[in-house]
Amino acid sequence: MAIILNIETSTEVCSVSLAENGKTLYQKESTEGLNHSKLLTVFIEDLCSENNFDIHKIDAVAVSKGPGSYTGLRIGVSVAKGLCYGLGKPLIGIGSIEAMGHYVAENAGEFYQAVDGEELLFCPMIDARRMEVYTALFEKGGTEITEVTAEIIDENSFADHLRTKKILFFGNGADKCREKITHANALFNGPDKTTARFMQNLAEIKYNKKEFEDVAYFEPFYLKDFVATIPKNKVLK
C-alpha cells in the first residue's frame, strides 16, 4: 500500500497522477504537444497545491521509461530522479508499452465486447515516425507474449497471429496502420494516447515487490538511437 507520484512523458502527452494503492487520487495532463519542459514541474506543483497535498507524503516516484520520444523521456526521467534525490524516495521505472498493454488487457470490456470463447490479443502502438511503431503483444490479463520492438508496418505485419485471433490495436501509432493492416481480425479501438493513469497498477505492484531503480544510473529505454535532424529552413545554402 503506497502513495505514488506517476509521471508519463513518453509521447506528446504530459501527464502526472497521484495514486494510492493503484487508484487515482488526482491527475493533471496536457495532450497538446511536446511542451513537457514547461509543463511537467508546474503540473506537479499544481497537483499538490490544488489538492492541499504535501509532496513529502509520497512513498515513491514512478516514471515512464520508454520507448517513445527521446526528449520527452529525458525530461520525465530527469524530473523523477531529481524528486527522488530531494525527497529521499525510491524510483520505479514503468515501460510505456507495458503500461498501455496491461491497462487495456486488464480492462478489455471498456473497449471491446468479446463473445464467449473469443480469443483476443492486445497491441499498443507508440508512433516512431514514418511507418514504424514501438509495439508488443499482450494476452488477456496483461501477459506479454512478444517483447517490445520497433516494427516497420506493412501488409504482412502480425499476419501469423491474425490468422487465428483478433487483435485490438491502439495508441498514437495505431491509426496510421489501418491502411496496411486490413485483416478482418484487426480491430482499431481503445485509447489513442498514453496517460499516467495507465502506470498506476504496475507501479503499485513494483513498489510492493521493492523493484526499484538505481537513481544514480537509471536511464530511459530508448530502443532506437537518437537521430538529430535539421529543419530544411535552417540549412545554409
N, C-alpha and C positions, 0 to 999 in steps of 0.2 A: 504494500500500500504506500503510494507516494504521490507527491505533487510535483509534476514535471513540466518545465517550460519546453515547448516544441517549436523548432524553427525550420521552415521549409523555404528554400530559395533556389531549388534546382532548375526551375523553369522561369517563365515570365511572371509567375505568381510569387508575391512576397507575403508569407503567411506565418503568423505566430499564434500559439494557443497555450493556455494553461489547462492542464488536465489533472484530475485526481482519480487515482485507481483506474486510469484509462478512459475516463469520461470527461467531456469538455466542461470546464468551468467558464472560461472566457476565450474569445478569439478575435483577432483583427487581421485583415488581409486586403491586399490590392491585387487586381488582375489586369492592371492597365499597362504592364510592360516592365522592362528591366530598370526599375528605379530603386533597387534594393539598397544601394549605398546611402540613399537619402531617407528611405522609409523604415528600414529594419529596426534600428535602435529607437527611433521615435515610436514605432508600434509597441515595442516592449515597454517603454516608459509610459505610454498612454494606457496600455492594457492594465498596468499596475495602478496608476493614479486614478483612472476612471472607475476602478473597482475596489479602491482602497486596499490593495494587496501589497504586502511587504515582500519584495523580491527575495529577501533573505530566507523566507519560509519555504522556498522550493527545495526539493530533495536532489534534483539533478537537472541537467540540460540535455535535451535530445536534439540532434541536428540531422537534416537530410545530407547524406554523404555522397549522393550521386548514383549513377551518372546523370548528366544534364549540362546546363550552362556553366562553362568554365568560370566566368566572372561571378555568376550568382553563387556557385558553390564556394568560391574563395571568400566571398563576403559573409555568407552564412556561417562557415566554419570558423572564420576569424572572430566574429562576434561571439559565437558559442564558447570558443576557447578563452576569450577574454573574460566572459562571465564566470566560467568555471575557475579560472585563476583568482579572480577578485573575490568570489563568494566561497571558494573552497569546496565546490560541489563537483561530483563526478560527471563525466561526459559520456553520452550514449550516441553511437552512430547508427542511423537507420537508412538503408538503401531506398532510393526514391522509387525504383520499380517494385521493390519488395513491399513497400508501404501501400502503393496503389493496388498491387495484385492481391495482397492479403485482405485489404478492406473490402474490395468488390467480391472476392471469392467468399468471404465470410458473411456478406450481406447481399448475396446474389438476388434475392427476391425484390430488392429495391429497383433492379434494373432489367430483369428478365424473368418471366414466369415459365419455368421449365415444366414439361409434362412428366408424369410418373415414368421413371426408368430412363429418362433422357440424360445422357452424359454431356456435360458442359465444361469447357476449358475457358480460362480467363487470360487475356493477353493485353497487359498495359503497354502503351507505347509512348515514349517521350521523343519529340522531334529532335533529330540530329542533322537537320538540313538536307536539302535535295530529297531523294527518295530513301534516305537512311533513317532508322529509328533505333533507339535503345529499347530492348524488349526482353521478355521471358514469358514462359507459360506456367500457369498455376492450375491445380485441380481445386475442386470444391473444398472449402475448409482452409485453403491457403497453402497447401503443399506445393513447393516449387518443383516442377518436373524438367525444366530446362534452365540452364544458368543464364544470367544476364549477359547479353551480347549486343553488338552494334550490327544490325541487319540492313542490307540494301534490299528493299522490297520490289519484287517483280511478280509475274503471273503465277509462279510456282511456289511462292512463299507459303509455308505452313501446309502445303498440299497433303503431305502424309497424314497429318492429324485431322485435316478437314474431311478426309475420306470417311472417317468413322465417327467423328464427334463434331458438335457445334462449338465454335469458338467466339467468345464475346471480346471484340476489340474495343479499346477505349484509351483515353489520354490525348494529349495535344498533338500526338503524331499519328493518330488513327485516321482522321478524316482524309488526309491526303492519300491514304492507302486504299480507299474504296474502289477506285478505278482499276487497281491492279488485282486486288483480292476479291474476286467476284463469285466464288463458290457459294452454292445455296446454303451451306452450313456456316458461312461467315456472317456474324451479327455485329453491327456497329451501334453500340449503345453504352450507357454508363457515363461516368464523369469524364469531362474533357480537360480537366485541369487538376494539378496537384494541390494539396492543401495540408496544413499541419495536422488537421484532424485525423487524416489517414495514418499518421505516425503513432498516435497515442497508445493504442493497444500493444503494439510491438515494443514501444518504449517502456511500458509498464512491465511487460514480460522480461525484457532485458534487465531492467532495474532489479526485479525480484531475484534474477539469477546472478546479479552482480557482474554482468557482462559490460564492463566499462572500457572506454578507450584511454590510451595514454595521452593526456592532454598535451604534453610537450611534443610528441611525434606524430600525432594524428593528422592525416592528410585526406582530402576528398578522393573519392573513387571516380577518376575522370573517364576511364575505359579507353578513350582515344587521346592521343597527344593534341595539345592545343596548337592551332594554326592561326597565326595573326593574318588578317587581310587588310589591304589598304583601299579605302574608298576611291572609286575612279576619279572623282573630282579633286582628290588630293595628290594624284600622280603628277609629277613635274613633266612638262613637255619640252 
